[in-house]
């Protein structure tokens, strides 16, 4: 396992290495807190954001994107509601990545938030919403 993050490995490998170094539960918690906005890119409570292939100082929505991306690769969240709440984020990039997490980990959507995103202003979000709803690629 690498002692430091290596961006050349990409997000999936780096988040797995972070889990091996810091513990899966700790990394999941960190990613959830980033996604919900209760942690920031340079939060002293957590590892360097480079473990998620992030960079300190980018616009704040990127920390939420990196948190979702970490959950995409590390496994199902312990608090799925954090991912579902992110479906209503102001940033389309956060909504798109949260939808990818929903699909990857087959999260239930009891409040039909995904359905609402079929009409999202951003094409990439609409595409992921249709994917999450199981619409075949040929029908998207």
N, CA, C and O atoms as CSV, one atom per row, in Angstrom:
chain,resi,resn,atom,element,x,y,z
A,1,UNK,N,N,0.836,-1.182,0.000
A,1,UNK,CA,C,0.000,0.000,0.000
A,1,UNK,C,C,0.877,1.241,0.000
A,1,UNK,O,O,1.891,1.294,0.696
A,2,UNK,N,N,0.485,2.234,-0.780
A,2,UNK,CA,C,1.237,3.479,-0.847
A,2,UNK,C,C,1.090,4.271,0.436
A,2,UNK,O,O,0.007,4.329,1.018
A,3,UNK,N,N,2.186,4.885,0.878
A,3,UNK,CA,C,2.175,5.670,2.100
A,3,UNK,C,C,1.556,7.046,1.887
A,3,UNK,O,O,1.061,7.662,2.830
A,4,UNK,N,N,1.586,7.524,0.646
A,4,UNK,CA,C,1.009,8.822,0.325
A,4,UNK,C,C,0.134,8.666,-0.916
A,4,UNK,O,O,0.327,7.735,-1.699
A,5,UNK,N,N,-0.827,9.570,-1.099
A,5,UNK,CA,C,-1.667,9.452,-2.288
A,5,UNK,C,C,-0.847,9.687,-3.556
A,5,UNK,O,O,0.103,10.470,-3.557
A,6,UNK,N,N,-1.216,9.020,-4.602
A,6,UNK,CA,C,-0.540,9.132,-5.886
A,6,UNK,C,C,-1.604,9.380,-6.948
A,6,UNK,O,O,-2.304,8.451,-7.351
A,7,UNK,N,N,-1.732,10.615,-7.401
A,7,UNK,CA,C,-2.779,10.980,-8.365
A,7,UNK,C,C,-2.727,10.137,-9.638
A,7,UNK,O,O,-3.748,9.954,-10.302
A,8,UNK,N,N,-1.562,9.632,-9.975
A,8,UNK,CA,C,-1.442,8.817,-11.186
A,8,UNK,C,C,-2.261,7.532,-11.071
A,8,UNK,O,O,-2.637,6.945,-12.085
A,9,UNK,N,N,-2.535,7.098,-9.856
A,9,UNK,CA,C,-3.313,5.877,-9.643
A,9,UNK,C,C,-4.803,6.087,-9.885
A,9,UNK,O,O,-5.527,5.131,-10.162
A,10,UNK,N,N,-5.260,7.317,-9.783
A,10,UNK,CA,C,-6.671,7.634,-9.970
A,10,UNK,C,C,-7.461,7.540,-8.672
A,10,UNK,O,O,-6.968,7.024,-7.669
A,11,UNK,N,N,-8.685,8.041,-8.702
A,11,UNK,CA,C,-9.514,8.097,-7.499
A,11,UNK,C,C,-9.811,6.745,-6.864
A,11,UNK,O,O,-9.742,6.614,-5.642
A,12,UNK,N,N,-10.137,5.742,-7.663
A,12,UNK,CA,C,-10.521,4.442,-7.097
A,12,UNK,C,C,-9.379,3.833,-6.299
A,12,UNK,O,O,-9.580,3.397,-5.165
A,13,UNK,N,N,-8.191,3.799,-6.871
A,13,UNK,CA,C,-7.043,3.217,-6.170
A,13,UNK,C,C,-6.664,4.046,-4.951
A,13,UNK,O,O,-6.341,3.491,-3.901
A,14,UNK,N,N,-6.702,5.360,-5.078
A,14,UNK,CA,C,-6.317,6.196,-3.947
A,14,UNK,C,C,-7.287,6.064,-2.781
A,14,UNK,O,O,-6.854,6.038,-1.629
A,15,UNK,N,N,-8.573,5.979,-3.044
A,15,UNK,CA,C,-9.522,5.846,-1.940
A,15,UNK,C,C,-9.380,4.472,-1.287
A,15,UNK,O,O,-9.534,4.348,-0.072
A,16,UNK,N,N,-9.090,3.449,-2.075
A,16,UNK,CA,C,-8.839,2.127,-1.479
A,16,UNK,C,C,-7.575,2.161,-0.620
A,16,UNK,O,O,-7.539,1.565,0.456
A,17,UNK,N,N,-6.548,2.851,-1.089
A,17,UNK,CA,C,-5.322,2.988,-0.291
A,17,UNK,C,C,-5.589,3.791,0.979
A,17,UNK,O,O,-5.035,3.486,2.035
A,18,UNK,N,N,-6.424,4.801,0.882
A,18,UNK,CA,C,-6.782,5.579,2.073
A,18,UNK,C,C,-7.506,4.697,3.086
A,18,UNK,O,O,-7.251,4.784,4.287
A,19,UNK,N,N,-8.406,3.853,2.600
A,19,UNK,CA,C,-9.132,2.944,3.493
A,19,UNK,C,C,-8.180,1.968,4.165
A,19,UNK,O,O,-8.342,1.653,5.344
A,20,UNK,N,N,-7.189,1.489,3.423
A,20,UNK,CA,C,-6.204,0.572,4.009
A,20,UNK,C,C,-5.360,1.285,5.068
A,20,UNK,O,O,-4.973,0.686,6.071
A,21,UNK,N,N,-5.088,2.538,4.839
A,21,UNK,CA,C,-4.234,3.284,5.778
A,21,UNK,C,C,-5.005,3.827,6.980
A,21,UNK,O,O,-4.520,3.745,8.108
A,22,UNK,N,N,-6.196,4.377,6.755
A,22,UNK,CA,C,-6.929,5.074,7.813
A,22,UNK,C,C,-8.132,4.292,8.338
A,22,UNK,O,O,-8.716,4.655,9.359
A,23,UNK,N,N,-8.497,3.227,7.645
A,23,UNK,CA,C,-9.676,2.438,8.008
A,23,UNK,C,C,-10.856,2.815,7.132
A,23,UNK,O,O,-11.130,3.992,6.899
A,24,UNK,N,N,-11.546,1.797,6.653
A,24,UNK,CA,C,-12.677,2.037,5.766
A,24,UNK,C,C,-13.737,2.915,6.410
A,24,UNK,O,O,-14.233,3.853,5.786
A,25,UNK,N,N,-14.087,2.616,7.656
A,25,UNK,CA,C,-15.138,3.388,8.329
A,25,UNK,C,C,-14.776,4.863,8.431
A,25,UNK,O,O,-15.630,5.730,8.244
A,26,UNK,N,N,-13.520,5.146,8.726
A,26,UNK,CA,C,-13.076,6.544,8.839
A,26,UNK,C,C,-13.157,7.256,7.495
A,26,UNK,O,O,-13.535,8.425,7.432
A,27,UNK,N,N,-12.803,6.557,6.425
A,27,UNK,CA,C,-12.846,7.175,5.090
A,27,UNK,C,C,-14.291,7.377,4.643
A,27,UNK,O,O,-14.610,8.401,4.039
A,28,UNK,N,N,-15.162,6.422,4.926
A,28,UNK,CA,C,-16.576,6.583,4.591
A,28,UNK,C,C,-17.145,7.786,5.339
A,28,UNK,O,O,-17.844,8.610,4.750
A,29,UNK,N,N,-16.852,7.889,6.627
A,29,UNK,CA,C,-17.325,9.035,7.408
A,29,UNK,C,C,-16.827,10.346,6.811
A,29,UNK,O,O,-17.591,11.302,6.672
A,30,UNK,N,N,-15.549,10.388,6.461
A,30,UNK,CA,C,-14.955,11.581,5.860
A,30,UNK,C,C,-15.677,11.942,4.554
A,30,UNK,O,O,-16.030,13.101,4.334
A,31,UNK,N,N,-15.888,10.959,3.706
A,31,UNK,CA,C,-16.560,11.209,2.433
A,31,UNK,C,C,-17.988,11.701,2.646
A,31,UNK,O,O,-18.443,12.614,1.957
A,32,UNK,N,N,-18.683,11.103,3.587
A,32,UNK,CA,C,-20.049,11.550,3.881
A,32,UNK,C,C,-20.043,12.991,4.388
A,32,UNK,O,O,-20.897,13.789,4.001
A,33,UNK,N,N,-19.099,13.321,5.240
A,33,UNK,CA,C,-19.042,14.686,5.769
A,33,UNK,C,C,-18.664,15.692,4.689
A,33,UNK,O,O,-19.172,16.813,4.679
A,34,UNK,N,N,-17.780,15.299,3.788
A,34,UNK,CA,C,-17.479,16.170,2.647
A,34,UNK,C,C,-18.734,16.384,1.815
A,34,UNK,O,O,-19.061,17.517,1.461
A,35,UNK,N,N,-19.437,15.303,1.501
A,35,UNK,CA,C,-20.621,15.383,0.657
A,35,UNK,C,C,-21.713,16.240,1.284
A,35,UNK,O,O,-22.381,17.000,0.584
A,36,UNK,N,N,-21.898,16.125,2.581
A,36,UNK,CA,C,-22.950,16.930,3.216
A,36,UNK,C,C,-22.493,18.337,3.538
A,36,UNK,O,O,-23.301,19.160,3.968
A,37,UNK,N,N,-21.212,18.636,3.339
A,37,UNK,CA,C,-20.707,19.994,3.564
A,37,UNK,C,C,-20.268,20.275,4.984
A,37,UNK,O,O,-19.983,21.425,5.319
A,38,UNK,N,N,-20.204,19.250,5.836
A,38,UNK,CA,C,-19.763,19.484,7.217
A,38,UNK,C,C,-18.255,19.304,7.369
A,38,UNK,O,O,-17.720,19.478,8.464
A,39,UNK,N,N,-17.568,18.961,6.288
A,39,UNK,CA,C,-16.107,18.930,6.232
A,39,UNK,C,C,-15.705,19.677,4.963
A,39,UNK,O,O,-16.465,19.741,3.997
A,40,UNK,N,N,-14.513,20.233,4.983
A,40,UNK,CA,C,-14.007,20.992,3.834
A,40,UNK,C,C,-12.716,20.362,3.332
A,40,UNK,O,O,-12.194,19.424,3.933
A,41,UNK,N,N,-12.212,20.889,2.227
A,41,UNK,CA,C,-11.052,20.278,1.576
A,41,UNK,C,C,-9.787,20.265,2.427
A,41,UNK,O,O,-8.927,19.404,2.237
A,42,UNK,N,N,-9.661,21.195,3.351
A,42,UNK,CA,C,-8.460,21.225,4.206
A,42,UNK,C,C,-8.797,21.005,5.677
A,42,UNK,O,O,-8.128,21.536,6.564
A,43,UNK,N,N,-9.833,20.225,5.924
A,43,UNK,CA,C,-10.303,19.952,7.285
A,43,UNK,C,C,-9.220,19.214,8.068
A,43,UNK,O,O,-8.788,18.138,7.654
A,44,UNK,N,N,-8.777,19.775,9.193
A,44,UNK,CA,C,-7.695,19.140,9.956
A,44,UNK,C,C,-8.088,17.815,10.615
A,44,UNK,O,O,-7.224,17.076,11.088
A,45,UNK,N,N,-9.384,17.514,10.646
A,45,UNK,CA,C,-9.833,16.249,11.244
A,45,UNK,C,C,-9.602,15.059,10.331
A,45,UNK,O,O,-9.661,13.912,10.776
A,46,UNK,N,N,-9.341,15.320,9.070
A,46,UNK,CA,C,-9.300,14.252,8.080
A,46,UNK,C,C,-7.998,14.257,7.291
A,46,UNK,O,O,-7.229,15.215,7.360
A,47,UNK,N,N,-7.749,13.171,6.530
A,47,UNK,CA,C,-6.526,13.091,5.720
A,47,UNK,C,C,-6.480,14.183,4.643
A,47,UNK,O,O,-7.447,14.913,4.432
A,48,UNK,N,N,-5.363,14.267,3.993
A,48,UNK,CA,C,-5.188,15.198,2.883
A,48,UNK,C,C,-6.193,14.866,1.784
A,48,UNK,O,O,-6.375,13.699,1.436
A,49,UNK,N,N,-6.839,15.883,1.244
A,49,UNK,CA,C,-7.854,15.692,0.201
A,49,UNK,C,C,-7.269,15.017,-1.044
A,49,UNK,O,O,-8.017,14.512,-1.882
A,50,UNK,N,N,-5.964,15.004,-1.168
A,50,UNK,CA,C,-5.314,14.331,-2.298
A,50,UNK,C,C,-5.627,12.834,-2.306
A,50,UNK,O,O,-5.563,12.200,-3.359
A,51,UNK,N,N,-5.966,12.256,-1.139
A,51,UNK,CA,C,-6.363,10.842,-1.100
A,51,UNK,C,C,-7.605,10.607,-1.951
A,51,UNK,O,O,-7.853,9.486,-2.393
A,52,UNK,N,N,-8.386,11.664,-2.184
A,52,UNK,CA,C,-9.574,11.561,-3.034
A,52,UNK,C,C,-9.320,12.215,-4.389
A,52,UNK,O,O,-10.253,12.479,-5.148
A,53,UNK,N,N,-8.052,12.471,-4.680
A,53,UNK,CA,C,-7.619,13.156,-5.911
A,53,UNK,C,C,-8.183,14.571,-5.982
A,53,UNK,O,O,-8.419,15.103,-7.067
A,54,UNK,N,N,-8.395,15.170,-4.824
A,54,UNK,CA,C,-8.856,16.549,-4.748
A,54,UNK,C,C,-7.700,17.509,-4.535
A,54,UNK,O,O,-6.555,17.098,-4.350
A,55,UNK,N,N,-8.020,18.793,-4.567
A,55,UNK,CA,C,-7.030,19.851,-4.413
A,55,UNK,C,C,-7.579,20.917,-3.475
A,55,UNK,O,O,-8.720,21.353,-3.624
A,56,UNK,N,N,-6.781,21.330,-2.525
A,56,UNK,CA,C,-7.191,22.397,-1.599
A,56,UNK,C,C,-7.324,23.710,-2.363
A,56,UNK,O,O,-6.509,24.038,-3.225
A,57,UNK,N,N,-8.374,24.449,-2.021
A,57,UNK,CA,C,-8.558,25.777,-2.571
A,57,UNK,C,C,-9.475,25.886,-3.777
A,57,UNK,O,O,-9.716,26.987,-4.272
A,58,UNK,N,N,-9.989,24.758,-4.257
A,58,UNK,CA,C,-10.929,24.822,-5.369
A,58,UNK,C,C,-12.283,25.318,-4.852
A,58,UNK,O,O,-12.500,25.327,-3.640
A,59,UNK,N,N,-13.199,25.730,-5.733
A,59,UNK,CA,C,-14.528,26.140,-5.277
A,59,UNK,C,C,-15.141,25.073,-4.370
A,59,UNK,O,O,-14.934,23.876,-4.565
A,60,UNK,N,N,-15.895,25.532,-3.382
A,60,UNK,CA,C,-16.344,24.639,-2.303
A,60,UNK,C,C,-17.151,23.433,-2.755
A,60,UNK,O,O,-17.115,22.398,-2.089
A,61,UNK,N,N,-17.875,23.530,-3.860
A,61,UNK,CA,C,-18.676,22.372,-4.287
A,61,UNK,C,C,-17.796,21.187,-4.660
A,61,UNK,O,O,-18.260,20.046,-4.646
A,62,UNK,N,N,-16.536,21.439,-4.991
A,62,UNK,CA,C,-15.661,20.330,-5.370
A,62,UNK,C,C,-15.402,19.390,-4.205
A,62,UNK,O,O,-15.252,18.188,-4.426
A,63,UNK,N,N,-15.343,19.878,-2.990
A,63,UNK,CA,C,-15.163,18.982,-1.842
A,63,UNK,C,C,-16.344,18.013,-1.750
A,63,UNK,O,O,-16.166,16.846,-1.402
A,64,UNK,N,N,-17.540,18.495,-2.061
A,64,UNK,CA,C,-18.718,17.618,-2.045
A,64,UNK,C,C,-18.638,16.592,-3.179
A,64,UNK,O,O,-19.007,15.431,-2.997
A,65,UNK,N,N,-18.159,17.019,-4.339
A,65,UNK,CA,C,-17.972,16.082,-5.463
A,65,UNK,C,C,-16.980,15.000,-5.063
A,65,UNK,O,O,-17.234,13.814,-5.279
A,66,UNK,N,N,-15.847,15.400,-4.480
A,66,UNK,CA,C,-14.821,14.429,-4.099
A,66,UNK,C,C,-15.333,13.474,-3.028
A,66,UNK,O,O,-14.985,12.293,-3.032
A,67,UNK,N,N,-16.157,13.978,-2.111
A,67,UNK,CA,C,-16.756,13.096,-1.112
A,67,UNK,C,C,-17.634,12.043,-1.763
A,67,UNK,O,O,-17.558,10.865,-1.416
A,68,UNK,N,N,-18.471,12.466,-2.713
A,68,UNK,CA,C,-19.330,11.512,-3.424
A,68,UNK,C,C,-18.484,10.530,-4.222
A,68,UNK,O,O,-18.770,9.333,-4.246
A,69,UNK,N,N,-17.450,11.033,-4.869
A,69,UNK,CA,C,-16.593,10.145,-5.665
A,69,UNK,C,C,-15.905,9.112,-4.775
A,69,UNK,O,O,-15.744,7.955,-5.165
A,70,UNK,N,N,-15.503,9.535,-3.583
A,70,UNK,CA,C,-14.924,8.575,-2.642
A,70,UNK,C,C,-15.914,7.477,-2.295
A,70,UNK,O,O,-15.551,6.302,-2.260
A,71,UNK,N,N,-17.164,7.852,-2.036
A,71,UNK,CA,C,-18.196,6.853,-1.728
A,71,UNK,C,C,-18.463,5.945,-2.919
A,71,UNK,O,O,-18.757,4.762,-2.750
A,72,UNK,N,N,-18.362,6.491,-4.103
A,72,UNK,CA,C,-18.544,5.683,-5.304
A,72,UNK,C,C,-17.576,4.505,-5.307
A,72,UNK,O,O,-17.939,3.386,-5.668
A,73,UNK,N,N,-16.341,4.778,-4.899
A,73,UNK,CA,C,-15.296,3.773,-5.012
A,73,UNK,C,C,-15.059,2.943,-3.751
A,73,UNK,O,O,-14.517,1.841,-3.842
A,74,UNK,N,N,-15.447,3.441,-2.587
A,74,UNK,CA,C,-15.112,2.723,-1.348
A,74,UNK,C,C,-16.199,1.752,-0.915
A,74,UNK,O,O,-15.925,0.784,-0.206
A,75,UNK,N,N,-17.409,2.003,-1.331
A,75,UNK,CA,C,-18.498,1.131,-0.931
A,75,UNK,C,C,-19.693,1.930,-0.459
A,75,UNK,O,O,-19.657,3.159,-0.398
A,76,UNK,N,N,-20.735,1.222,-0.130
A,76,UNK,CA,C,-21.985,1.877,0.255
A,76,UNK,C,C,-21.795,2.790,1.459
A,76,UNK,O,O,-21.043,2.467,2.379
A,77,UNK,N,N,-22.473,3.921,1.451
A,77,UNK,CA,C,-22.391,4.826,2.592
A,77,UNK,C,C,-23.076,4.232,3.818
A,77,UNK,O,O,-23.983,3.408,3.694
A,78,UNK,N,N,-22.636,4.653,4.998
A,78,UNK,CA,C,-23.327,4.226,6.213
A,78,UNK,C,C,-24.569,5.083,6.434
A,78,UNK,O,O,-25.500,4.674,7.128
A,79,UNK,N,N,-24.575,6.260,5.846
A,79,UNK,CA,C,-25.728,7.168,5.944
A,79,UNK,C,C,-26.225,7.493,4.527
A,79,UNK,O,O,-25.881,8.540,3.979
A,80,UNK,N,N,-27.024,6.609,3.937
A,80,UNK,CA,C,-27.498,6.845,2.564
A,80,UNK,C,C,-28.228,8.171,2.396
A,80,UNK,O,O,-28.229,8.743,1.306
A,81,UNK,N,N,-28.848,8.666,3.465
A,81,UNK,CA,C,-29.584,9.936,3.354
A,81,UNK,C,C,-28.675,11.093,2.959
A,81,UNK,O,O,-29.143,12.064,2.365
A,82,UNK,N,N,-27.392,11.008,3.278
A,82,UNK,CA,C,-26.443,12.053,2.869
A,82,UNK,C,C,-26.358,12.091,1.343
A,82,UNK,O,O,-26.347,13.167,0.745
A,83,UNK,N,N,-26.299,10.930,0.725
A,83,UNK,CA,C,-26.234,10.849,-0.735
A,83,UNK,C,C,-27.552,11.325,-1.334
A,83,UNK,O,O,-27.557,12.081,-2.305
A,84,UNK,N,N,-28.662,10.890,-0.764
A,84,UNK,CA,C,-29.967,11.292,-1.286
A,84,UNK,C,C,-30.191,12.793,-1.125
A,84,UNK,O,O,-30.767,13.426,-2.009
A,85,UNK,N,N,-29.745,13.369,-0.014
A,85,UNK,CA,C,-29.853,14.822,0.162
A,85,UNK,C,C,-29.031,15.561,-0.891
A,85,UNK,O,O,-29.409,16.647,-1.331
A,86,UNK,N,N,-27.904,14.967,-1.292
A,86,UNK,CA,C,-27.035,15.595,-2.292
A,86,UNK,C,C,-27.703,15.658,-3.668
A,86,UNK,O,O,-27.252,16.409,-4.532
A,87,UNK,N,N,-28.753,14.895,-3.883
A,87,UNK,CA,C,-29.478,14.970,-5.141
A,87,UNK,C,C,-30.160,16.322,-5.315
A,87,UNK,O,O,-30.605,16.654,-6.413
A,88,UNK,N,N,-30.245,17.100,-4.245
A,88,UNK,CA,C,-30.850,18.430,-4.300
A,88,UNK,C,C,-29.803,19.536,-4.170
A,88,UNK,O,O,-30.153,20.694,-3.940
A,89,UNK,N,N,-28.530,19.191,-4.315
A,89,UNK,CA,C,-27.450,20.162,-4.203
A,89,UNK,C,C,-27.562,21.221,-5.303
A,89,UNK,O,O,-28.069,20.943,-6.389
A,90,UNK,N,N,-27.089,22.425,-5.017
A,90,UNK,CA,C,-27.100,23.500,-6.010
A,90,UNK,C,C,-26.161,23.230,-7.179
A,90,UNK,O,O,-26.381,23.728,-8.283
A,91,UNK,N,N,-25.120,22.447,-6.941
A,91,UNK,CA,C,-24.139,22.155,-7.985
A,91,UNK,C,C,-24.539,20.922,-8.796
A,91,UNK,O,O,-24.791,19.855,-8.237
A,92,UNK,N,N,-24.592,21.079,-10.103
A,92,UNK,CA,C,-24.941,19.935,-10.949
A,92,UNK,C,C,-23.907,18.827,-10.833
A,92,UNK,O,O,-24.248,17.649,-10.940
A,93,UNK,N,N,-22.639,19.191,-10.615
A,93,UNK,CA,C,-21.606,18.166,-10.501
A,93,UNK,C,C,-21.846,17.281,-9.271
A,93,UNK,O,O,-21.617,16.072,-9.314
A,94,UNK,N,N,-22.300,17.883,-8.198
A,94,UNK,CA,C,-22.603,17.107,-6.987
A,94,UNK,C,C,-23.801,16.205,-7.250
A,94,UNK,O,O,-23.778,15.028,-6.888
A,95,UNK,N,N,-24.848,16.739,-7.875
A,95,UNK,CA,C,-26.030,15.924,-8.180
A,95,UNK,C,C,-25.660,14.751,-9.080
A,95,UNK,O,O,-26.100,13.625,-8.851
A,96,UNK,N,N,-24.855,15.015,-10.096
A,96,UNK,CA,C,-24.448,13.953,-11.015
A,96,UNK,C,C,-23.678,12.846,-10.295
A,96,UNK,O,O,-23.951,11.662,-10.490
A,97,UNK,N,N,-22.711,13.245,-9.460
A,97,UNK,CA,C,-21.902,12.239,-8.770
A,97,UNK,C,C,-22.742,11.483,-7.736
A,97,UNK,O,O,-22.562,10.279,-7.556
A,98,UNK,N,N,-23.654,12.176,-7.061
A,98,UNK,CA,C,-24.531,11.501,-6.099
A,98,UNK,C,C,-25.389,10.456,-6.809
A,98,UNK,O,O,-25.623,9.376,-6.267
A,99,UNK,N,N,-25.856,10.765,-8.005
A,99,UNK,CA,C,-26.627,9.785,-8.773
A,99,UNK,C,C,-25.782,8.561,-9.110
A,99,UNK,O,O,-26.278,7.435,-9.080
A,100,UNK,N,N,-24.522,8.776,-9.428
A,100,UNK,CA,C,-23.634,7.646,-9.710
A,100,UNK,C,C,-23.479,6.758,-8.478
A,100,UNK,O,O,-23.416,5.534,-8.592
A,101,UNK,N,N,-23.419,7.383,-7.296
A,101,UNK,CA,C,-23.314,6.621,-6.050
A,101,UNK,C,C,-24.604,5.829,-5.823
A,101,UNK,O,O,-24.558,4.667,-5.419
A,102,UNK,N,N,-25.737,6.450,-6.079
A,102,UNK,CA,C,-27.026,5.769,-5.937
A,102,UNK,C,C,-27.061,4.516,-6.809
A,102,UNK,O,O,-27.476,3.450,-6.356
A,103,UNK,N,N,-26.627,4.649,-8.055
A,103,UNK,CA,C,-26.639,3.514,-8.978
A,103,UNK,C,C,-25.664,2.436,-8.519
A,103,UNK,O,O,-26.027,1.264,-8.420
A,104,UNK,N,N,-24.429,2.836,-8.239
A,104,UNK,CA,C,-23.388,1.856,-7.893
A,104,UNK,C,C,-23.776,1.034,-6.668
A,104,UNK,O,O,-23.540,-0.174,-6.625
A,105,UNK,N,N,-24.374,1.691,-5.671
A,105,UNK,CA,C,-24.665,0.999,-4.413
A,105,UNK,C,C,-26.149,0.667,-4.251
A,105,UNK,O,O,-26.589,0.264,-3.174
A,106,UNK,N,N,-26.916,0.839,-5.333
A,106,UNK,CA,C,-28.331,0.485,-5.364
A,106,UNK,C,C,-29.090,1.044,-4.162
A,106,UNK,O,O,-29.790,0.318,-3.457
A,107,UNK,N,N,-28.935,2.345,-3.946
A,107,UNK,CA,C,-29.603,2.995,-2.823
A,107,UNK,C,C,-31.072,3.222,-3.149
A,107,UNK,O,O,-31.420,3.606,-4.265
A,108,UNK,N,N,-31.921,2.981,-2.171
A,108,UNK,CA,C,-33.347,3.242,-2.324
A,108,UNK,C,C,-33.599,4.744,-2.274
A,108,UNK,O,O,-32.903,5.485,-1.581
A,109,UNK,N,N,-34.603,5.171,-3.018
A,109,UNK,CA,C,-34.983,6.583,-3.091
A,109,UNK,C,C,-36.452,6.716,-2.695
A,109,UNK,O,O,-37.313,6.876,-3.560
A,110,UNK,N,N,-36.746,6.651,-1.390
A,110,UNK,CA,C,-38.147,6.624,-0.961
A,110,UNK,C,C,-38.926,7.913,-1.250
A,110,UNK,O,O,-40.157,7.899,-1.219
A,111,UNK,N,N,-38.251,9.001,-1.525
A,111,UNK,CA,C,-38.941,10.277,-1.766
A,111,UNK,C,C,-38.938,10.677,-3.242
A,111,UNK,O,O,-39.274,11.814,-3.573
A,112,UNK,N,N,-38.567,9.762,-4.122
A,112,UNK,CA,C,-38.596,9.968,-5.577
A,112,UNK,C,C,-37.801,11.188,-6.022
A,112,UNK,O,O,-38.212,11.897,-6.941
A,113,UNK,N,N,-36.679,11.433,-5.384
A,113,UNK,CA,C,-35.833,12.564,-5.772
A,113,UNK,C,C,-35.206,12.339,-7.141
A,113,UNK,O,O,-34.983,13.288,-7.892
A,114,UNK,N,N,-34.922,11.080,-7.462
A,114,UNK,CA,C,-34.310,10.774,-8.754
A,114,UNK,C,C,-35.263,11.149,-9.882
A,114,UNK,O,O,-34.848,11.737,-10.881
A,115,UNK,N,N,-36.517,10.816,-9.725
A,115,UNK,CA,C,-37.515,11.128,-10.752
A,115,UNK,C,C,-37.543,12.620,-11.045
A,115,UNK,O,O,-37.673,13.021,-12.202
A,116,UNK,N,N,-37.423,13.434,-10.022
A,116,UNK,CA,C,-37.418,14.884,-10.208
A,116,UNK,C,C,-36.232,15.345,-11.056
A,116,UNK,O,O,-36.316,16.357,-11.752
A,117,UNK,N,N,-35.121,14.594,-10.994
A,117,UNK,CA,C,-33.918,14.998,-11.730
A,117,UNK,C,C,-33.975,14.648,-13.214
A,117,UNK,O,O,-33.095,15.054,-13.973
A,118,UNK,N,N,-34.973,13.918,-13.632
A,118,UNK,CA,C,-35.140,13.640,-15.059
A,118,UNK,C,C,-35.351,14.960,-15.811
A,118,UNK,O,O,-35.032,15.059,-16.996
A,119,UNK,N,N,-35.875,15.944,-15.138
A,119,UNK,CA,C,-36.096,17.260,-15.749
A,119,UNK,C,C,-35.041,18.286,-15.367
A,119,UNK,O,O,-35.262,19.483,-15.553
A,120,UNK,N,N,-33.899,17.855,-14.837
A,120,UNK,CA,C,-32.830,18.770,-14.420
A,120,UNK,C,C,-32.358,19.622,-15.593
A,120,UNK,O,O,-32.426,19.203,-16.748
A,121,UNK,N,N,-31.883,20.813,-15.281
A,121,UNK,CA,C,-31.379,21.732,-16.308
A,121,UNK,C,C,-30.101,21.215,-16.964
A,121,UNK,O,O,-29.789,21.601,-18.091
A,122,UNK,N,N,-29.361,20.350,-16.277
A,122,UNK,CA,C,-28.091,19.863,-16.812
A,122,UNK,C,C,-28.270,18.501,-17.475
A,122,UNK,O,O,-28.844,17.583,-16.890
A,123,UNK,N,N,-27.775,18.385,-18.696
A,123,UNK,CA,C,-27.922,17.145,-19.459
A,123,UNK,C,C,-27.254,15.948,-18.775
A,123,UNK,O,O,-27.793,14.841,-18.794
A,124,UNK,N,N,-26.086,16.170,-18.173
A,124,UNK,CA,C,-25.379,15.058,-17.526
A,124,UNK,C,C,-26.162,14.548,-16.319
A,124,UNK,O,O,-26.167,13.347,-16.048
A,125,UNK,N,N,-26.815,15.441,-15.600
A,125,UNK,CA,C,-27.643,15.025,-14.462
A,125,UNK,C,C,-28.857,14.259,-14.982
A,125,UNK,O,O,-29.210,13.215,-14.434
A,126,UNK,N,N,-29.491,14.762,-16.021
A,126,UNK,CA,C,-30.651,14.059,-16.596
A,126,UNK,C,C,-30.262,12.649,-17.037
A,126,UNK,O,O,-30.990,11.689,-16.788
A,127,UNK,N,N,-29.112,12.535,-17.691
A,127,UNK,CA,C,-28.635,11.228,-18.155
A,127,UNK,C,C,-28.455,10.260,-16.977
A,127,UNK,O,O,-28.895,9.112,-17.041
A,128,UNK,N,N,-27.806,10.730,-15.902
A,128,UNK,CA,C,-27.587,9.861,-14.742
A,128,UNK,C,C,-28.899,9.528,-14.045
A,128,UNK,O,O,-29.053,8.426,-13.518
A,129,UNK,N,N,-29.852,10.469,-14.031
A,129,UNK,CA,C,-31.157,10.188,-13.418
A,129,UNK,C,C,-31.867,9.072,-14.184
A,129,UNK,O,O,-32.423,8.157,-13.577
A,130,UNK,N,N,-31.850,9.147,-15.505
A,130,UNK,CA,C,-32.473,8.101,-16.315
A,130,UNK,C,C,-31.772,6.768,-16.100
A,130,UNK,O,O,-32.418,5.723,-16.022
A,131,UNK,N,N,-30.460,6.810,-16.006
A,131,UNK,CA,C,-29.690,5.589,-15.731
A,131,UNK,C,C,-30.097,5.005,-14.379
A,131,UNK,O,O,-30.292,3.797,-14.251
A,132,UNK,N,N,-30.223,5.872,-13.373
A,132,UNK,CA,C,-30.594,5.417,-12.031
A,132,UNK,C,C,-31.993,4.805,-12.014
A,132,UNK,O,O,-32.281,3.910,-11.220
A,133,UNK,N,N,-32.842,5.292,-12.885
A,133,UNK,CA,C,-34.205,4.762,-12.968
A,133,UNK,C,C,-34.302,3.512,-13.839
A,133,UNK,O,O,-35.378,2.933,-13.986
A,134,UNK,N,N,-33.168,3.099,-14.417
A,134,UNK,CA,C,-33.136,1.878,-15.202
A,134,UNK,C,C,-33.565,2.030,-16.641
A,134,UNK,O,O,-33.847,1.039,-17.315
A,135,UNK,N,N,-33.617,3.262,-17.121
A,135,UNK,CA,C,-33.972,3.487,-18.516
A,135,UNK,C,C,-32.814,3.014,-19.390
A,135,UNK,O,O,-31.682,3.452,-19.189
A,136,UNK,N,N,-33.070,2.133,-20.350
A,136,UNK,CA,C,-31.976,1.612,-21.176
A,136,UNK,C,C,-31.314,2.722,-21.993
A,136,UNK,O,O,-31.967,3.698,-22.361
A,137,UNK,N,N,-30.020,2.572,-22.275
A,137,UNK,CA,C,-29.293,3.608,-23.021
A,137,UNK,C,C,-29.970,4.008,-24.334
A,137,UNK,O,O,-29.958,5.183,-24.701
A,138,UNK,N,N,-30.543,3.068,-25.023
A,138,UNK,CA,C,-31.172,3.385,-26.312
A,138,UNK,C,C,-32.405,4.299,-26.164
A,138,UNK,O,O,-32.822,4.949,-27.123
A,139,UNK,N,N,-32.972,4.336,-24.968
A,139,UNK,CA,C,-34.154,5.150,-24.731
A,139,UNK,C,C,-33.841,6.487,-24.086
A,139,UNK,O,O,-34.737,7.303,-23.870
A,140,UNK,N,N,-32.567,6.712,-23.777
A,140,UNK,CA,C,-32.193,7.971,-23.124
A,140,UNK,C,C,-32.075,9.038,-24.167
A,140,UNK,O,O,-31.769,10.186,-23.844
